């Protein structure tokens, strides 16, 4: 079975579309194209339209984002209170992984802490 060669930068970038979208919307409402541009600028990740709009649909279904009324053709979205809570939980999980990885690289044993996967 062929394997895809991983680019060295892929291992160091978070490319979880829901986390990236929620992070982008934490600074204010945005439509799809603005989300793509913002995510690329702060995370260096380029999402395809299918990935973006599929994730938007799932986030909207779960009540984590909602559309904003607009007179324009573009449909902006904003973070809901539940979305802000989910983002905080996801960031706490990422923080725990960063701390564990940093400790392991330094050879320091750390206690095991269970994490919750808020956006899975």
C-alpha positions in Angstrom: 0.0 0.0 0.0 1.5 3.4 -1.0 2.2 5.8 1.8 2.1 9.6 1.6 5.4 11.2 2.5 4.8 13.7 5.3 6.3 17.2 4.8 8.5 18.1 7.8 6.2 21.0 8.8 3.1 18.8 8.9 4.1 17.3 12.2 4.3 20.7 13.9 1.1 22.3 12.6 -2.4 21.7 14.0 -4.6 21.2 11.0 -7.9 20.1 12.7 -10.5 22.1 10.7 -13.0 22.5 13.5 -10.4 24.0 15.9 -9.0 26.2 13.1 -12.5 27.5 12.2 -13.5 28.1 15.8 -10.2 29.9 16.5 -10.8 32.1 13.5 -14.4 32.9 14.5 -13.2 33.8 18.0 -12.1 37.2 16.7 -15.4 37.9 15.0 -17.8 36.7 12.3 -16.4 35.7 8.9 -17.7 34.2 5.7 -16.0 31.2 4.1 -13.4 32.9 2.0 -12.4 35.2 4.9 -12.1 32.1 7.1 -9.8 30.4 4.6 -7.6 33.5 4.4 -7.5 34.0 8.2 -6.7 30.3 8.9 -3.9 30.4 6.3 -2.4 33.5 7.9 -2.4 32.4 11.5 -1.9 28.7 11.1 -0.2 28.3 7.8 -2.9 25.7 6.8 -4.7 25.8 3.5 -8.1 24.2 3.8 -9.9 23.1 0.7 -13.5 24.3 0.1 -14.9 20.8 0.7 -13.1 20.5 4.0 -14.1 24.0 5.1 -17.8 23.8 4.2 -18.1 20.2 5.5 -16.6 21.3 8.9 -18.8 24.4 8.9 -21.9 22.2 8.4 -21.0 19.9 11.2 -20.1 22.8 13.6 -23.5 24.5 12.7 -25.4 21.2 13.3 -23.8 20.9 16.7 -24.7 24.5 17.6 -21.0 25.7 17.9 -21.4 28.3 15.2 -24.4 30.1 13.6 -25.0 32.1 10.5 -25.2 35.9 10.8 -27.9 37.8 8.9 -26.3 39.5 5.9 -27.6 41.5 3.0 -24.6 40.2 0.9 -24.4 37.0 -1.1 -21.8 35.7 1.3 -22.9 33.9 4.4 -20.9 34.9 7.5 -20.8 32.7 10.6 -20.1 33.5 14.2 -19.1 31.6 17.3 -21.8 30.6 19.7 -21.4 30.4 23.5 -21.3 26.6 23.1 -18.6 27.1 20.4 -16.5 29.2 22.7 -16.7 26.5 25.4 -15.8 23.8 22.9 -12.8 25.9 21.7 -11.6 26.4 25.3 -11.8 22.7 25.9 -10.0 21.9 22.7 -7.2 24.4 23.5 -6.9 22.9 27.0 -6.4 19.5 25.4 -3.8 20.9 23.0 -2.1 22.6 25.9 -1.9 19.3 27.8 -0.3 17.6 24.7 2.2 20.4 24.4 3.2 20.1 28.0 3.5 16.3 27.8 5.5 16.5 24.6 7.8 19.1 26.0 8.3 17.2 29.2 9.0 13.9 27.3 11.6 15.7 25.1 13.3 16.9 28.2 13.2 13.4 29.8 11.0 14.5 32.6 8.3 12.1 33.8 4.8 13.6 34.0 1.6 12.3 35.6 -1.1 11.0 33.3 -4.0 13.4 32.8 -7.1 12.3 30.9 -8.2 14.8 28.2 -11.7 15.3 26.7 -12.1 15.5 23.0 -14.6 18.3 22.7 -14.7 18.5 18.9 -14.3 14.9 17.9 
